[in-house]
Amino acid sequence: MAHARQIAFNVLKLIGRQHLFTDVALDQQLRQGELTSVDRRLVTELVYGCVRRQRSLDFIIDQLAQKPAHKQPPDLRLILHLGLYQLRYLEQIPDSAAVNTTVQMAKDQGLQGLASFVNGLLRQYLRTGVEFPQAQTIEGLGVAESFPDWIVELWLGNYGETATAELCHWFNQAPSLDLRINPLKTSIDKVITAFAGVGITATPIPHLPQGLRIKGSTGSITQLPGFTAGWWTIQDASAQLVSHFLDPQPGEVIIDACAAPGGKTTHIAELMQDQGTIWGCDRPKRLSQLQQNCARLQLQSIQIQPGDSRDFPEFIGTADRVLVDAPCSGLGTLHRHPDIRWRQNLDRITKLNQTQQEILASAATWVRPGGELVYATCTLHPLENQLVIKDFLTQHPQWQIVVPALGSIAAPFANEAGWIEILPHQQDMDGFFMVKLKS
């Protein structure tokens, strides 16, 4: 267990100093050492938990510590994060073990002179606790649920107090693992049976004919039944809905404007029974994973087109359907990518809005008469969603929103305006926005 805590500390340092994303830094460290499955789960829980709960943990430290935050060594704060996270959020760790291993970690990191401080602060927390501010205020909810004020304020304005609190709480839970089975190679029942054979329970996801959900630990993904044979791929339920919403048909020409890493591109190929032509477009360095996924799933209909989707004049008027799964702030995936809440800001989102508008305007020229375009993001910010579409329709009055047909897979998720906004606390899947357009 102590070794697991040390690895978690190393990961948190990588995130803080090298600005690596949580999943990247964690994967780097887990690959370097042999850990039991129990230790791997503990490392993952500690890393994701400390990143998610960063603001809450900082508030506790600042209430208990006499020395101002800027005068504390950075490593000390990370060590305290690990100790306090165990004390406040992990019921399975005995208090004495959390305190003792945290104090020892301070000594192991060359902070022997602060070991008594660490011991005193953790034991003071156990004696007195720390009350967070009232959650009815922006700051109070931000501290209690560990979100920056600007995200809390944004969601309060869009969704109201109750929904915002539920959203924040949902994003602080560990994510489930969603799979999309490849119907060209297998069936839902076959995959469920194969997983049951290794002690893993997979359950169908409502409304999604290829979707399976796994809760709990799975071990190495690549060692699960059917991975090498291309029976399934990892894809969240919301992302699966996008390709169904696009509704590609066998024999059509489809262009995926922002294809990497290839989840939706390969799904489109499966829905088309691998018959037709699908162009997967993206920057060259991002396309390697798409190529790997095509090979593993044994799909032949996907063509790679490296480059900038704002500059593909050769595609003008050639596509039956176009998907713009636009680069976005990712505010709908904060449970999977907890560091996003601390990295994004309004300036970055404003720049993303400009990129999204440019890609959408370019991709719209690729649609042949009578064709359709789907615009999608995995974020919950109107500047990247509704306002992008509003600006596009203002500048292109010949285009209009297409309401999903009754009986279609997407229909239950659409609002009266015709677009779909997935709110995670309501649908239990990643936050997403998607809309279909036709000229």
C-alpha positions in Angstrom: 0.0 0.0 0.0 2.8 2.4 0.8 4.3 1.8 -2.6 0.9 2.6 -4.2 0.8 5.9 -2.4 4.3 6.7 -3.6 3.4 6.1 -7.2 0.3 8.2 -6.7 2.5 11.0 -5.4 4.8 10.6 -8.5 1.8 10.9 -10.8 0.5 14.0 -9.1 3.9 15.6 -9.5 3.9 14.9 -13.2 0.5 16.5 -13.6 1.5 19.6 -11.6 5.0 20.1 -13.0 4.9 18.8 -16.6 1.2 19.6 -17.1 0.4 16.1 -18.3 -3.2 15.1 -18.4 -4.2 12.8 -15.6 -4.8 9.7 -17.7 -1.4 10.1 -19.5 0.6 10.6 -16.3 -1.1 7.7 -14.6 -0.5 5.4 -17.5 3.2 6.4 -17.6 3.7 5.4 -14.0 1.6 2.3 -14.0 3.6 0.9 -16.9 6.9 1.3 -15.0 6.2 -0.9 -12.0 4.6 -4.3 -11.2 1.6 -3.6 -9.0 -1.2 -5.9 -7.7 -4.7 -5.2 -9.0 -5.5 -3.9 -5.5 -2.6 -1.4 -5.6 -3.5 -0.3 -9.2 -7.0 0.5 -8.1 -5.7 2.4 -5.1 -3.3 4.5 -7.2 -6.0 5.3 -9.7 -8.5 6.3 -6.9 -5.9 8.5 -5.1 -4.8 10.3 -8.3 -8.2 10.9 -9.8 -9.6 11.8 -6.4 -6.9 14.3 -5.5 -7.2 16.0 -8.9 -11.0 16.1 -8.7 -11.0 17.3 -5.1 -8.1 19.7 -5.4 -10.1 22.8 -4.4 -11.8 21.1 -1.5 -8.5 19.7 -0.2 -6.8 23.1 -0.5 -9.6 24.7 1.4 -9.1 22.2 4.3 -5.3 22.8 4.3 -5.8 26.6 4.3 -8.2 26.4 7.3 -5.8 24.2 9.3 -2.3 25.4 8.4 -0.9 28.6 9.9 1.6 29.1 7.1 0.1 30.7 3.9 -0.2 28.5 0.9 2.5 30.3 -1.2 5.1 29.6 1.6 4.5 25.9 1.6 6.8 23.6 -0.5 4.7 22.3 -3.5 5.5 18.7 -2.6 4.2 19.3 0.9 0.8 20.3 -0.4 0.6 17.2 -2.7 1.5 15.0 0.3 -1.3 16.7 2.4 -3.7 16.2 -0.5 -3.1 12.5 -0.5 -3.4 12.2 3.3 -6.6 14.4 3.5 -8.2 12.7 0.6 -7.9 9.3 2.3 -9.3 10.8 5.6 -12.2 12.6 4.1 -13.3 10.5 1.1 -12.0 6.9 1.5 -13.9 4.9 4.1 -11.9 1.7 3.4 -8.6 3.3 4.6 -8.1 3.3 8.4 -7.4 6.7 9.7 -4.2 5.6 11.4 -2.8 4.1 8.2 -3.6 7.2 6.2 -1.8 9.4 8.8 1.2 7.2 9.3 1.9 6.6 5.6 1.5 10.3 4.8 4.0 11.3 7.6 6.4 8.7 6.3 6.0 10.0 2.8 7.0 13.5 3.9 10.2 12.0 5.4 10.9 10.0 2.2 10.6 13.2 0.1 13.2 15.0 2.2 10.8 16.9 4.3 11.8 15.4 7.6 11.6 18.8 9.3 7.9 19.1 8.3 6.9 15.5 9.3 5.6 16.7 12.7 3.6 19.5 10.9 2.0 16.9 8.6 1.2 14.7 11.5 -0.3 17.6 13.5 -2.4 18.9 10.6 -3.9 15.5 9.8 -4.6 14.7 13.5 -6.2 18.1 13.9 -8.5 17.4 11.0 -9.5 14.1 12.6 -10.3 15.9 15.9 -12.1 19.0 14.6 -12.9 18.4 10.9 -13.5 21.4 8.6 -16.8 22.8 7.5 -17.2 23.9 4.0 -19.0 27.2 3.2 -22.7 27.1 2.5 -23.3 25.4 -0.8 -26.1 27.9 -1.7 -23.4 30.3 -2.9 -21.2 30.0 -6.0 -18.1 29.9 -3.8 -19.6 27.5 -1.4 -20.7 25.0 -4.0 -17.3 25.4 -5.7 -15.4 24.6 -2.5 -17.7 21.7 -1.5 -17.8 20.0 -4.9 -14.3 21.2 -6.0 -15.1 23.2 -9.1 -13.8 26.7 -10.2 -16.4 29.5 -9.6 -16.7 30.2 -13.3 -18.0 26.7 -14.1 -20.5 26.8 -11.2 -21.7 30.2 -12.3 -22.1 29.1 -15.9 -24.2 26.1 -15.0 -26.3 28.0 -12.4 -27.2 30.4 -15.2 -28.1 27.6 -17.6 -29.5 24.8 -15.5 -30.4 26.2 -12.1 -29.3 25.5 -8.6 -30.5 21.9 -8.1 -29.2 20.7 -11.5 -25.9 22.4 -11.0 -25.3 20.7 -7.7 -26.3 17.3 -9.2 -24.0 17.9 -12.2 -21.1 18.7 -9.9 -21.8 15.6 -7.7 -22.1 13.3 -10.8 -18.8 14.6 -12.2 -17.0 13.7 -9.0 -17.9 10.0 -9.2 -15.7 7.4 -10.8 -16.8 6.8 -14.4 -18.2 3.5 -15.6 -16.6 1.8 -18.7 -18.8 1.8 -21.8 -18.2 -0.5 -24.8 -19.5 -0.5 -28.3 -19.7 -4.0 -29.8 -18.8 -4.5 -33.4 -21.9 -6.2 -35.0 -19.8 -7.2 -38.0 -17.8 -9.5 -35.7 -20.0 -10.5 -32.8 -23.2 -9.8 -30.9 -24.2 -8.3 -27.5 -25.0 -11.7 -26.1 -21.7 -13.2 -27.1 -19.7 -10.4 -25.5 -21.8 -10.5 -22.3 -21.2 -14.3 -22.1 -17.4 -14.0 -22.8 -17.0 -11.3 -20.1 -19.1 -13.3 -17.6 -16.6 -16.1 -18.2 -13.8 -14.0 -16.7 -16.0 -12.7 -13.8 -17.0 -9.3 -15.4 -20.6 -8.2 -15.6 -21.6 -6.3 -18.7 -25.1 -4.9 -19.1 -26.8 -3.4 -22.2 -27.2 0.4 -22.3 -30.8 1.4 -22.9 -31.6 2.9 -26.4 -28.2 2.0 -27.8 -28.2 -1.4 -29.7 -24.4 -1.8 -29.6 -23.8 -0.4 -26.1 -22.6 -2.3 -23.0 -21.7 -0.9 -19.6 -19.2 -2.4 -17.1 -18.9 -1.2 -13.5 -16.0 -2.0 -11.3 -12.4 -3.1 -12.1 -11.6 -4.9 -15.3 -7.8 -5.2 -15.2 -5.9 -4.6 -18.5 -8.3 -3.6 -21.3 -6.2 -5.3 -23.9 -6.5 -8.7 -22.1 -10.3 -8.7 -22.0 -12.1 -11.3 -24.2 -12.6 -10.1 -27.8 -10.3 -7.1 -27.8 -7.7 -8.5 -30.2 -10.4 -10.0 -32.4 -12.1 -6.6 -32.8 -15.3 -7.6 -31.1 -15.7 -4.2 -29.3 -14.1 -0.8 -28.7 -14.3 1.6 -25.7 -16.8 4.4 -26.3 -19.0 6.3 -24.0 -22.8 6.0 -24.5 -23.2 9.7 -25.5 -20.5 9.3 -28.2 -22.3 6.2 -29.5 -25.5 8.2 -29.8 -23.8 10.7 -32.2 -23.2 8.2 -34.9 -26.8 6.9 -34.6 -28.0 10.5 -34.9 -25.9 10.9 -38.1 -27.7 7.8 -39.4 -25.2 6.7 -42.1 -26.4 4.2 -44.8 -24.5 1.5 -46.7 -22.9 2.8 -49.9 -22.9 6.5 -48.9 -19.9 8.9 -48.8 -19.4 10.1 -45.3 -16.8 12.6 -44.1 -15.7 12.8 -40.4 -14.1 16.2 -40.2 -12.4 15.7 -36.8 -11.9 11.9 -36.8 -9.1 11.1 -34.3 -8.9 8.9 -32.3 -11.6 7.2 -34.4 -14.4 6.1 -32.1 -17.1 7.7 -34.1 -15.4 7.0 -37.5 -15.3 3.3 -36.9 -18.8 3.3 -35.5 -20.0 4.9 -38.7 -18.3 2.1 -40.7 -20.0 -0.5 -38.6 -23.4 1.1 -39.1 -22.8 1.1 -42.8 -21.9 -2.6 -42.7 -18.4 -1.4 -43.9 -20.0 -0.6 -47.3 -19.3 2.8 -48.8 -16.6 5.4 -48.3 -15.7 7.2 -45.0 -13.1 9.9 -45.0 -11.5 10.3 -41.6 -9.9 13.8 -41.4 -7.6 15.2 -38.8 -4.1 16.6 -38.1 -1.5 14.0 -39.2 0.0 13.4 -35.7 -3.5 12.5 -34.4 -4.4 9.9 -37.0 -2.3 7.0 -35.9 -4.8 5.8 -33.3 -7.6 5.9 -35.9 -5.5 3.7 -38.2 -4.8 1.3 -35.3 -8.5 1.0 -34.5 -9.4 0.4 -38.1 -6.9 -2.5 -38.3 -8.1 -4.1 -35.0 -11.7 -3.8 -35.9 -10.9 -5.0 -39.5 -12.7 -2.2 -41.2 -12.0 -1.5 -44.9 -14.3 1.4 -45.8 -12.3 4.2 -44.0 -9.9 6.4 -45.9 -7.4 8.6 -44.0 -7.2 12.3 -45.0 -4.5 14.2 -43.0 -4.7 18.0 -42.8 -6.8 20.9 -41.5 -10.5 20.5 -42.0 -10.8 24.2 -42.6 -9.0 23.6 -45.9 -10.2 20.6 -48.0 -11.6 22.2 -51.2 -11.5 18.8 -52.9 -14.5 17.7 -50.7 -16.9 20.4 -51.8 -20.2 18.9 -52.7 -19.1 15.3 -52.4 -20.6 13.9 -49.2 -24.0 12.4 -48.4 -23.4 13.1 -44.7 -20.8 15.0 -42.7 -19.9 14.7 -39.0 -18.2 17.6 -37.3 -17.3 16.3 -33.9 -15.6 19.6 -33.1 -12.6 20.2 -30.8 -14.1 21.6 -27.6 -13.4 22.3 -23.9 -14.5 18.9 -22.8 -16.7 20.1 -19.9 -19.0 17.1 -20.4 -16.2 14.7 -19.5 -15.0 16.0 -16.2 -15.3 12.7 -14.4 -13.0 11.0 -16.9 -10.7 14.1 -17.4 -10.8 15.8 -14.0 -7.9 18.2 -14.7 -10.0 19.9 -17.4 -11.9 21.8 -14.8 -8.6 23.5 -13.7 -7.1 24.0 -17.2 -10.0 25.6 -19.1 -11.0 29.2 -19.0 -13.2 31.7 -20.9 -10.3 32.9 -23.1 -9.6 29.4 -24.3 -13.3 28.6 -24.9 -13.7 31.9 -26.9 -10.8 30.7 -29.1 -12.4 27.3 -29.5 -15.6 29.0 -30.5 -13.8 30.6 -33.4 -12.2 27.3 -34.5 -15.6 25.5 -34.2 -17.3 28.1 -36.4 -14.6 27.9 -39.0 -14.6 24.1 -39.2 -18.4 24.0 -39.4 -18.5 26.6 -42.2 -16.0 24.7 -44.2 -17.5 21.2 -43.6 -20.9 22.5 -44.6 -19.6 23.1 -48.2 -18.8 19.3 -48.4 -22.5 18.3 -48.2 -24.1 17.5 -51.5 -27.7 18.7 -52.2 -30.1 16.8 -50.0 -27.3 15.7 -47.7 -27.1 16.3 -43.9 -24.5 17.5 -41.4 -24.2 16.7 -37.7 -22.4 19.1 -35.3 -21.4 17.6 -32.0 -19.3 18.4 -28.9 -18.6 16.8 -25.5 -19.0 20.0 -23.6 -21.7 21.8 -21.7 -21.1 25.4 -22.7 -23.5 27.4 -24.9 -20.6 29.3 -26.5 -19.5 26.1 -28.1 -22.9 24.6 -28.7 -26.1 26.6 -29.2 -24.3 29.9 -30.0 -22.1 28.2 -32.7 -25.3 26.9 -34.4 -27.1 30.2 -34.0 -24.3 32.1 -35.6 -24.0 29.5 -38.4 -27.7 29.6 -39.2 -27.6 33.4 -39.2 -24.8 33.4 -41.7 -26.2 30.5 -43.8 -30.0 31.1 -43.8 -30.4 28.3 -46.4 -29.6 25.7 -43.6 -32.0 24.6 -41.0 -32.2 22.2 -38.0 -33.5 18.7 -38.7 -35.7 17.2 -35.9 -34.9 13.5 -35.3 -37.6 11.3 -36.8 -40.1 9.7 -34.5 -39.0 6.2 -33.6 -35.3 6.9 -34.3 -32.7 6.1 -31.7 -32.0 9.8 -31.2 -35.6 10.9 -30.9 -36.1 10.3 -27.1 -33.1 12.6 -26.4 -34.1 15.6 -28.6 -35.8 18.8 -27.3 -38.5 20.7 -29.2 -35.9 22.8 -31.0 -34.5 19.6 -32.5 -31.1 19.5 -30.9 -29.8 17.1 -28.2 -28.1 18.2 -25.0 -27.1 15.3 -22.8 -27.0 16.3 -19.1 -25.0 13.5 -17.3 -27.0 13.6 -14.0 -30.2 12.9 -16.0 -29.0 10.4 -18.6 -26.0 8.9 -16.8 -23.6 9.4 -19.6 -21.1 12.0 -20.7 -22.3 15.5 -21.3 -22.8 16.1 -25.0 -24.4 18.5 -27.5 -25.5 17.5 -31.0 -27.6 18.9 -33.8 -28.4 17.8 -37.3 -28.5 20.4 -40.2 -29.8 20.3 -43.7 -29.7 22.9 -46.5 
